[in-house]
């Protein structure tokens, strides 16, 4: 027997039993009223068809019972009254059951709709290309998507049920609950932290810049907050590069003007000082003129570096033997290396890489790095220069055992005008020029340093030509 047939059979059987009882009892008893029992049995099921079918069956049985009772000679008045009362009760109960079924169906549909909406919301959050998380009024994380896991380095089960402050840097954590309370007091979709730089805290303790959008979501009587988190690290880097490019463009304009307005008078001063130095025999005068020459040469060097940064000449690329270029640079500073008691250790691979590069620019790169190493070891030390092939590229290392670079300064050493040297001993442009040349040749340069143990520069350049 099918489920629907069984649902109908049980109350029909009850109605039939009541019909038989009605035939066997005197008409003075309102037995037909008991037909409501069969309808109440149907209370377990909400099918409108079952209720209507059962109401019709009970009504027919009530009328049939009245006809049989009338034909048997029973008093017509009690028969009509009992059956009329039974019909009123049957249809009253039926209508109530139909209304109840309709209400229950509406509730079921509403619940199904709510569950569908929640599933759709979760699916939309999960598939979003940006980080999304849902937080309740107490700041407890209730939902995160895969992008949040990637951005912050947590597994989902490590975040659900935890306070959202776990993702906030320590220095901002104290004021975060107050900010959240203000938002909940006046909930509206808006960006978080207008006018402030926001940062997220990864599981490993590192921070990264973010933009956060806050969206209030009403779920029943409870308020939730949907936070959209965007990692803007790359955007910040692009903005920083653009800012540096603009600064270099301004520097180019300034350097060009200075080269003309200052360079010409400096050349005149230098020429006259050297002329007078050769004409005088007074030692004090010669010493003073020598100081003038030294300082003018320093100014000229700064001007040349400014021009190198601002408007580097076009590269003239040809096959360059890096090993020979490095050895030539070491030969040029051999006297300084000996004077500072610096030992040189060279480690070249058997197959010396050949690259397509501007030889003069490569000389400028290596000479700058070697001179920096010499300045970093005033009391002597070891200069190690390595050259090898690695991953289809030429890899050059220049390492010293000098005083090293403080960790807070290391990220800034390639910035224009930044220097760790004493005032008057460095322009802060040398490494800027080096980085520009290397990148212009399609390569990279990085630095590693430990204070008190030295610094290592690593350069990679694309190969070209063939090895000797």
Residue pairs with C-beta under 8 A, 6 or more apart in sequence:
1 9
4 47
4 50
7 42
7 45
7 47
7 50
8 50
8 53
8 54
10 41
11 38
11 39
11 41
11 42
11 50
11 54
12 38
12 54
12 57
14 37
14 38
14 41
15 35
15 38
15 54
15 57
15 58
15 61
16 61
18 31
18 32
18 34
18 35
18 37
18 38
18 61
19 61
19 64
19 65
21 31
21 34
22 31
22 32
22 61
22 65
23 65
23 68
23 69
25 31
26 74
27 69
27 74
27 75
27 78
27 79
27 82
28 78
29 82
30 82
30 85
30 86
31 82
32 61
32 62
32 65
32 82
32 83
32 85
32 86
33 82
33 85
33 86
33 89
35 58
35 61
35 62
35 86
35 89
35 90
36 89
36 90
36 93
38 54
38 58
39 51
39 54
39 55
39 58
39 90
39 93
39 94
39 97
40 93
42 50
42 51
42 54
42 97
43 97
46 100
46 101
46 104
46 105
47 101
48 98
48 101
48 102
51 94
51 97
51 98
51 101
52 94
52 98
54 94
55 90
55 91
55 94
58 86
58 90
59 87
59 90
59 91
62 83
62 86
62 87
62 90
63 83
65 83
66 79
66 80
66 83
69 79
70 76
70 79
122 143
125 132
125 134
125 143
125 145
125 226
126 145
126 146
127 145
128 145
128 147
128 228
129 147
130 147
130 228
130 229
130 230
131 144
131 145
131 147
131 148
131 150
131 151
131 152
131 228
131 229
131 230
131 231
132 143
132 144
132 145
132 147
132 148
132 226
132 227
132 228
132 229
133 141
133 143
133 144
133 145
133 148
133 159
133 164
133 226
133 227
133 229
134 141
134 142
134 143
134 144
134 217
134 224
134 225
134 226
134 227
135 141
135 142
135 164
135 180
135 224
135 225
135 227
136 142
136 222
136 223
136 224
136 225
137 184
137 222
137 223
137 224
139 163
139 164
139 165
139 176
139 177
139 180
140 161
140 162
140 163
140 164
141 159
141 160
141 161
141 162
141 163
141 164
142 160
142 224
143 160
144 156
144 159
144 160
147 229
148 154
148 159
148 229
149 155
149 156
149 159
151 200
151 202
151 208
151 210
151 229
151 231
152 159
152 167
152 200
152 201
152 202
152 203
153 202
153 203
153 204
154 203
158 203
159 166
159 167
164 176
164 180
164 227
165 173
165 176
165 177
166 201
167 200
167 201
168 176
168 200
168 201
169 199
169 200
169 201
169 207
170 201
172 199
179 192
180 225
183 214
183 216
183 225
184 216
184 223
184 225
187 216
187 223
187 225
188 216
189 213
189 214
189 215
189 216
190 213
190 214
191 211
191 212
191 213
191 214
192 198
192 212
192 213
192 214
192 227
193 212
197 209
198 209
198 210
198 211
198 212
199 207
199 208
199 209
199 210
200 207
200 208
200 210
200 229
200 231
201 207
202 208
208 231
208 233
209 231
209 232
209 233
209 236
210 229
210 230
210 231
210 232
211 229
211 230
211 232
212 227
212 228
212 229
212 230
213 227
213 228
213 230
214 225
214 226
214 227
215 225
215 226
215 227
215 228
216 223
216 224
216 225
216 226
217 223
217 224
217 225
217 226
218 224
244 415
244 416
247 416
248 309
248 310
248 416
249 310
251 306
251 309
251 310
251 416
252 310
252 311
253 310
254 306
254 310
255 303
255 306
255 307
255 309
255 310
255 311
256 307
256 310
256 311
258 303
258 306
259 303
259 306
259 307
262 299
262 303
263 300
263 303
266 296
266 299
266 300
266 303
267 300
269 292
269 296
270 293
270 296
270 297
270 300
273 289
273 292
273 293
273 296
274 289
274 293
276 285
276 289
277 286
277 289
277 290
277 293
280 286
280 289
301 427
302 427
302 429
305 427
305 429
305 430
305 433
306 429
308 364
308 429
308 433
309 416
309 429
309 432
309 433
309 436
312 433
312 436
312 437
312 440
315 357
315 358
315 361
315 440
315 441
316 358
316 360
317 356
317 357
317 358
317 441
318 356
318 357
318 359
319 354
319 355
319 356
319 464
319 465
320 354
320 355
320 356
320 357
320 359
320 362
321 352
321 354
321 468
322 352
322 353
322 354
322 355
322 362
322 387
322 394
322 396
322 461
323 348
323 352
323 387
325 359
325 362
325 363
325 366
326 346
326 366
326 385
326 387
326 396
327 346
328 363
329 363
329 366
329 367
329 370
330 337
330 344
330 346
330 370
330 385
332 367
333 367
333 370
333 371
333 374
336 374
337 344
337 374
337 383
340 374
340 377
340 378
340 380
341 379
341 380
342 373
342 374
342 377
342 380
342 381
342 382
342 383
343 381
343 382
343 383
344 382
344 383
344 384
344 385
345 382
345 383
345 384
345 385
346 384
346 385
346 386
347 384
347 385
347 386
347 387
347 388
348 386
348 387
348 388
349 387
349 388
349 389
351 389
351 467
352 387
352 467
352 468
353 387
353 388
353 389
353 394
353 461
353 463
353 467
354 463
354 464
354 465
354 466
354 467
354 468
355 394
355 441
355 461
355 462
355 463
355 464
355 465
356 462
356 464
356 465
357 441
357 461
357 464
358 437
358 441
361 437
361 440
361 441
362 437
364 433
364 434
364 437
365 434
365 437
365 438
365 459
366 398
368 430
368 431
368 433
368 434
369 398
369 434
369 457
370 383
370 398
371 430
372 400
372 430
372 431
373 383
373 398
373 399
373 400
373 402
373 455
374 383
375 402
375 421
375 425
375 426
376 400
376 402
376 403
376 404
376 454
376 455
377 383
377 400
377 401
377 402
377 403
381 400
381 401
381 402
381 454
382 400
382 401
383 398
383 399
383 400
384 397
384 398
384 399
384 400
385 396
385 397
385 398
385 399
386 395
386 396
386 397
386 399
387 394
387 395
387 396
387 397
388 394
388 395
389 395
389 463
390 460
392 462
392 463
393 443
393 460
393 461
393 462
393 463
394 460
394 461
394 462
394 463
395 458
395 459
395 460
396 458
396 459
396 460
396 461
397 456
397 457
397 458
397 459
398 456
398 457
398 459
399 454
399 455
399 456
399 457
400 454
400 455
400 456
401 453
401 454
402 454
402 455
403 451
403 452
403 454
404 449
404 450
404 451
404 452
404 453
404 454
404 455
405 413
405 420
405 447
405 449
405 451
405 455
406 420
406 451
407 449
407 451
409 418
409 420
410 447
410 449
412 418
413 420
413 431
413 447
414 431
414 432
414 434
414 435
414 445
415 428
415 432
416 428
416 429
416 432
417 427
417 428
417 429
418 428
419 426
419 427
419 428
420 426
434 445
435 445
438 444
438 445
438 459
438 461
439 445
441 461
441 462
442 461
442 462
443 459
443 460
443 461
443 462
444 459
444 460
445 457
445 458
445 459
445 460
446 457
446 458
447 455
447 456
447 457
447 458
448 455
448 456
448 458
449 455
449 456
